């Protein structure tokens, strides 16, 4: 299609979804944190298109919890592409300390003295060695010699910016590691690091977005197997935690493209066949998937299919309707968000973006 607006028009107004753009970051929402600025100067912070309930009325042949009649075959998940998934130091999102060596050091030595926990408060840090032969930076590995070492602590994530206490903890841990391997560390100035962290956090806060749809039964709560069956038909598989089904991304080790969330107590029931679900939420974490993979289209299509298959009412997180003319605005703002991330060299779906928006 030539545009997202045309694609949405082809759906004939069936797709209405809840866009939670620029709400608080996930963790901050749970803790009552600050609100985030909107994508544009408009006073409204939320763009919350929804499915049109009138367009999703149950039709003859639609499946119900008492019998599945649509006959659709399950959609097998596509095999993921193999990619390097280990986190790597990136000056865009890390404060980097160089550890100078007088002589090459073995990978066994580095591994033996790695800090037990590679976190400083709420921020992860990474230690890498520069291969003595290839010159490539990599995580320490056995049977390998390194001529340089570096450590990088993440400047910001959805818990907020790196602060003075976290940076001090990073310095202490890396200093002890450097002493153990006979290296001389060179740490960036704390004030500069904290200033960078706050600036990056401000940018990330302004460009963080999630899309969410709430699907609720028109009549009685759904049996859990009924929900799982319909989700699996559209490529969803069990996630890492109870109450979460995911649509895998195209890259091995990448975050899922979509997540379908419900009450974890239902998933933990002694007899899942007797468990009931009274709501599911379809979530798309925008910065985690490249725009080229068309995750927005996948999210809309999955929501439409699930709403029809489950005979569900669909709303935003507050149950409020929104006019269909919001669709072009949603597509436009998502396009602008992708552009701004790319301009910052943090395109959606990149390793750096996934780390920043985590």
Secondary structure per residue as TSV (DSSP state, phi and psi in degrees):
chain	resnum	aa	ss	phi	psi
A	1	X	-	360.0	152.4
A	2	X	-	-73.8	-23.5
A	3	X	-	-155.9	161.6
A	4	X	H	-65.1	-33.4
A	5	X	H	-63.7	-42.6
A	6	X	H	-63.3	-41.9
A	7	X	H	-60.0	-43.6
A	8	X	H	-67.6	-34.3
A	9	X	H	-64.3	-36.6
A	10	X	H	-62.0	-31.2
A	11	X	T	-67.2	-10.4
A	12	X	T	65.9	32.2
A	13	X	T	77.0	7.0
A	14	X	-	-72.3	-27.9
A	15	X	-	-95.0	115.6
A	16	X	-	-129.3	134.6
A	17	X	-	-141.6	165.8
A	18	X	E	-101.2	115.1
A	19	X	E	-98.0	115.8
A	20	X	E	-102.4	82.8
A	21	X	E	-100.1	129.8
A	22	X	S	67.4	25.6
A	23	X	-	-73.7	-177.4
A	24	X	-	-64.7	153.3
A	25	X	-	-61.4	157.6
A	26	X	H	-51.1	-50.2
A	27	X	H	-68.8	-38.1
A	28	X	H	-68.2	-34.6
A	29	X	H	-60.1	-42.2
A	30	X	H	-63.7	-31.3
A	31	X	T	-100.3	10.3
A	32	X	T	70.8	35.8
A	33	X	-	-75.0	-173.8
A	34	X	-	-70.2	155.4
A	35	X	-	-79.2	155.4
A	36	X	-	-102.9	151.5
A	37	X	-	-65.3	154.0
A	38	X	-	-74.7	166.7
A	39	X	S	-67.7	-31.1
A	40	X	S	-133.4	177.1
A	41	X	S	-70.5	-0.8
A	42	X	-	-59.0	142.2
A	43	X	S	-67.2	-25.3
A	44	X	-	-79.8	131.5
A	45	X	-	-90.4	-14.3
A	46	X	-	-120.8	134.8
A	47	X	B	-115.4	111.2
A	48	X	-	-126.3	66.2
A	49	X	-	-65.2	148.6
A	50	X	-	-132.5	164.6
A	51	X	-	-63.0	146.6
A	52	X	-	-82.5	110.0
A	53	X	G	-58.0	-33.9
A	54	X	G	-64.8	-30.1
A	55	X	G	-84.1	-3.1
A	56	X	G	-117.5	21.6
A	57	X	-	-60.8	148.5
A	58	X	-	-60.1	137.3
A	59	X	-	-118.4	163.1
A	60	X	T	-60.4	132.9
A	61	X	T	90.8	-5.8
A	62	X	-	-71.9	144.2
A	63	X	-	-72.4	152.8
A	64	X	B	-132.3	166.3
A	65	X	T	-59.1	-17.5
A	66	X	T	-90.6	-9.1
A	67	X	B	-179.7	131.9
A	68	X	-	-92.5	118.3
A	69	X	-	-121.9	5.9
A	70	X	S	-87.0	-18.7
A	71	X	-	68.1	11.2
A	72	X	-	-72.9	140.3
A	73	X	-	-80.6	148.1
A	74	X	-	-60.1	147.6
A	75	X	-	-92.2	112.1
A	76	X	-	-69.9	137.1
A	77	X	-	-65.3	142.0
A	78	X	-	-69.6	142.1
A	79	X	-	-62.7	132.8
A	80	X	-	-73.4	151.0
A	81	X	B	-75.3	141.4
A	82	X	-	-82.0	124.1
A	83	X	-	-137.0	162.7
A	84	X	-	-72.7	122.1
A	85	X	-	-110.7	-9.3
A	86	X	S	-65.9	134.1
A	87	X	-	-58.5	140.6
A	88	X	-	-123.1	148.8
A	89	X	-	-65.3	135.1
A	90	X	-	-139.9	120.6
A	91	X	T	-61.7	-18.4
A	92	X	T	-67.4	-33.1
A	93	X	T	-124.4	1.1
A	94	X	E	-123.8	148.7
A	95	X	E	-92.9	122.4
A	96	X	E	-108.6	130.2
A	97	X	E	-110.6	127.9
A	98	X	E	-88.2	137.8
A	99	X	E	-117.4	100.8
A	100	X	E	-77.5	139.8
A	101	X	E	-116.6	144.7
A	102	X	S	-78.3	-26.5
A	103	X	S	-152.1	165.8
A	104	X	-	-59.6	148.6
A	105	X	E	-125.5	145.4
A	106	X	E	-80.0	155.4
A	107	X	H	-62.7	-34.6
A	108	X	H	-61.0	-39.1
A	109	X	H	-66.1	-44.4
A	110	X	H	-62.1	-46.5
A	111	X	H	-62.1	-39.7
A	112	X	H	-64.3	-26.9
A	113	X	H	-111.1	8.5
A	114	X	S	-59.7	141.1
A	115	X	-	-57.3	140.1
A	116	X	S	-57.0	-38.1
A	117	X	-	-120.9	121.5
A	118	X	-	-98.3	60.0
A	119	X	E	-138.3	145.0
A	120	X	E	-120.7	100.4
A	121	X	T	62.7	-123.6
A	122	X	T	-93.8	10.6
A	123	X	E	-115.3	128.8
A	124	X	E	-76.4	153.8
A	125	X	E	-132.4	158.6
A	126	X	E	-125.8	141.6
A	127	X	E	-119.3	130.4
A	128	X	E	-131.0	155.4
A	129	X	E	-119.4	150.0
A	130	X	E	-96.4	115.0
A	131	X	E	-55.1	131.2
A	132	X	T	-66.5	-23.4
A	133	X	T	-102.0	-47.5
A	134	X	T	-84.9	-23.7
A	135	X	-	78.1	4.9
A	136	X	-	-85.8	143.2
A	137	X	E	-81.3	138.0
A	138	X	E	-158.3	161.1
A	139	X	-	-62.4	144.0
A	140	X	-	-55.4	136.5
A	141	X	-	-135.8	150.3
A	142	X	T	-64.3	162.5
A	143	X	T	57.4	33.1
A	144	X	-	-139.4	147.3
A	145	X	E	-115.4	143.8
A	146	X	E	-125.6	140.1
A	147	X	E	-101.5	-14.7
A	148	X	E	-144.4	159.1
A	149	X	E	-136.6	146.7
A	150	X	E	-142.6	156.6
A	151	X	E	-133.9	137.9
A	152	X	E	-131.2	130.7
A	153	X	E	-107.4	136.8
A	154	X	E	-67.0	132.9
A	155	X	-	-76.6	-31.7
A	156	X	E	-159.0	153.6
A	157	X	E	-153.1	-166.3
A	158	X	T	-73.8	-0.4
A	159	X	T	-87.6	-9.3
A	160	X	E	118.4	-172.5
A	161	X	E	-80.2	155.6
A	162	X	-	-59.9	130.6
A	163	X	-	-109.7	178.8
A	164	X	H	-61.8	-39.4
A	165	X	H	-66.5	-44.2
A	166	X	H	-64.1	-41.4
A	167	X	H	-65.6	-38.9
A	168	X	H	-62.4	-39.6
A	169	X	H	-63.9	-40.8
A	170	X	H	-59.6	-47.0
A	171	X	H	-60.2	-43.6
A	172	X	H	-62.7	-44.3
A	173	X	H	-67.5	-41.0
A	174	X	H	-72.9	-33.4
A	175	X	H	-62.8	-43.1
A	176	X	H	-64.1	-40.6
A	177	X	H	-63.9	-43.9
A	178	X	H	-62.1	-42.3
A	179	X	H	-60.8	-38.2
A	180	X	H	-69.9	-30.0
A	181	X	H	-103.2	2.6
A	182	X	T	74.4	37.7
A	183	X	E	-110.6	158.5
A	184	X	E	-110.4	108.8
A	185	X	E	-81.6	149.0
A	186	X	E	-125.3	102.8
A	187	X	-	-93.7	139.9
A	188	X	-	-63.5	154.2
A	189	X	-	-61.8	135.1
A	190	X	H	-60.1	-44.2
A	191	X	H	-63.0	-39.5
A	192	X	H	-65.2	-42.2
A	193	X	H	-63.7	-46.8
A	194	X	H	-64.7	-37.6
A	195	X	H	-64.4	-43.0
A	196	X	H	-61.4	-41.6
A	197	X	H	-62.6	-42.3
A	198	X	H	-67.8	-39.4
A	199	X	H	-65.5	-42.9
A	200	X	H	-66.0	-39.2
A	201	X	H	-63.7	-39.6
A	202	X	H	-63.3	-42.9
A	203	X	H	-61.8	-47.3
A	204	X	H	-63.2	-39.2
A	205	X	H	-61.6	-35.8
A	206	X	H	-78.4	-14.2
A	207	X	T	-125.2	22.2
A	208	X	-	-94.4	135.9
A	209	X	E	-151.8	144.1
A	210	X	E	-133.5	149.7
A	211	X	E	-114.1	138.5
A	212	X	E	-145.8	137.7
A	213	X	E	-120.8	135.2
A	214	X	E	-102.0	124.9
A	215	X	E	-114.0	126.6
A	216	X	E	-129.1	147.2
A	217	X	E	-63.9	142.4
A	218	X	S	-71.3	-29.1
A	219	X	S	-122.8	-106.7
A	220	X	S	-87.7	157.8
A	221	X	-	-55.2	148.4
A	222	X	E	-79.6	142.2
A	223	X	E	-63.9	140.0
A	224	X	H	-55.4	-45.1
A	225	X	H	-60.2	-29.3
A	226	X	H	-64.7	-44.1
A	227	X	H	-65.1	-46.9
A	228	X	H	-61.9	-39.1
A	229	X	H	-62.2	-46.9
A	230	X	H	-69.8	-36.7
A	231	X	H	-64.2	-41.4
A	232	X	H	-64.9	-31.3
A	233	X	H	-63.3	-22.5
A	234	X	T	-109.3	21.7
A	235	X	T	92.9	3.5
A	236	X	E	-80.2	142.8
A	237	X	E	-129.6	161.7
A	238	X	E	-58.8	138.6
A	239	X	-	-87.2	-172.4
A	240	X	S	-78.7	-16.8
A	241	X	S	-124.7	152.6
A	242	X	T	-60.2	145.9
A	243	X	T	78.1	22.8
A	244	X	E	-143.3	121.1
A	245	X	E	-111.9	145.4
A	246	X	E	-131.7	149.2
A	247	X	E	-98.4	109.3
A	248	X	-	-61.3	149.5
A	249	X	-	-76.6	177.6
A	250	X	S	-80.7	-19.3
A	251	X	B	-103.7	135.0
A	252	X	T	-62.9	130.4
A	253	X	T	85.9	-6.2
A	254	X	S	-78.1	157.1
A	255	X	-	-60.8	155.3
A	256	X	-	-63.9	151.8
A	257	X	S	-70.3	-42.7
A	258	X	E	-134.6	156.8
A	259	X	E	-132.7	139.3
A	260	X	E	-114.3	113.9
A	261	X	E	-112.4	142.7
A	262	X	-	-149.7	177.9
A	263	X	-	-57.6	117.7
A	264	X	H	-63.3	-22.8
A	265	X	H	-63.7	-31.3
A	266	X	H	-66.0	-41.0
A	267	X	H	-68.6	-25.0
A	268	X	T	-95.6	5.8
A	269	X	-	-61.5	147.4
A	270	X	S	-58.9	-39.3
A	271	X	S	-123.8	96.7
A	272	X	G	-56.7	-25.0
A	273	X	G	-65.5	-24.1
A	274	X	G	-95.0	-7.5
A	275	X	-	-72.3	145.4
A	276	X	E	-121.6	146.4
A	277	X	E	-122.9	125.0
A	278	X	S	-107.1	4.0
A	279	X	-	-170.4	141.0
A	280	X	E	-130.2	151.5
A	281	X	E	-126.0	125.1
A	282	X	E	-96.2	120.3
A	283	X	E	-120.8	138.5
A	284	X	E	-128.7	115.9
A	285	X	E	-89.2	102.5
A	286	X	G	-56.3	-49.2
A	287	X	G	-69.6	-7.5
A	288	X	G	-88.3	-11.9
A	289	X	S	-131.3	135.2
A	290	X	-	-62.2	141.9
A	291	X	G	-61.3	-31.2
A	292	X	G	-61.8	-23.4
A	293	X	G	-82.5	-0.5
A	294	X	-	53.6	51.1
A	295	X	H	-65.9	-30.3
A	296	X	H	-63.7	-43.9
A	297	X	H	-61.1	-42.7
A	298	X	H	-62.7	-39.6
A	299	X	H	-65.2	-46.4
A	300	X	H	-62.3	-45.7
A	301	X	H	-65.5	-41.5
A	302	X	H	-64.8	-40.8
A	303	X	H	-63.1	-43.1
A	304	X	H	-62.9	-47.0
A	305	X	H	-63.9	-42.6
A	306	X	H	-68.1	-38.8
A	307	X	H	-63.1	-40.8
A	308	X	H	-70.5	-44.5
A	309	X	H	-66.3	-36.8
A	310	X	H	-90.1	-5.5
A	311	X	T	53.6	59.8
A	312	X	E	-108.5	150.5
A	313	X	E	-85.6	139.5
A	314	X	E	-125.1	135.6
A	315	X	E	-149.1	176.8
A	316	X	-	-82.7	-174.2
A	317	X	T	-69.2	-14.0
A	318	X	T	-112.6	4.4
A	319	X	-	73.6	21.1
A	320	X	-	-98.7	135.6
A	321	X	-	-77.1	163.3
A	322	X	-	-142.5	146.0
A	323	X	-	-69.2	150.1
A	324	X	T	-59.4	-22.7
A	325	X	T	-69.1	-1.3
A	326	X	H	-74.9	-20.3
A	327	X	H	-57.2	-50.5
A	328	X	H	-59.3	-37.2
A	329	X	H	-65.8	-39.9
A	330	X	H	-61.5	-49.2
A	331	X	H	-61.0	-39.9
A	332	X	H	-65.3	-44.8
A	333	X	H	-69.4	-35.9
A	334	X	H	-65.1	-40.0
A	335	X	H	-61.8	-41.3
A	336	X	H	-66.0	-40.0
A	337	X	H	-60.7	-45.7
A	338	X	H	-59.3	-41.7
A	339	X	H	-63.6	-43.6
A	340	X	H	-65.5	-38.7
A	341	X	H	-64.0	-42.8
A	342	X	H	-65.7	-38.3
A	343	X	H	-62.7	-28.0
A	344	X	T	-88.0	5.5
A	345	X	T	62.6	30.4
A	346	X	-	-127.5	55.5
A	347	X	-	-60.4	146.5
A	348	X	T	-54.9	136.9
A	349	X	T	89.9	-12.7
A	350	X	S	-73.5	158.6
A	351	X	H	-59.8	-41.0
A	352	X	H	-64.8	-42.1
A	353	X	H	-65.4	-41.6
A	354	X	H	-63.2	-35.9
A	355	X	H	-70.0	-44.5
A	356	X	H	-62.5	-43.0
A	357	X	T	-97.3	57.6
A	358	X	-	-132.8	360.0
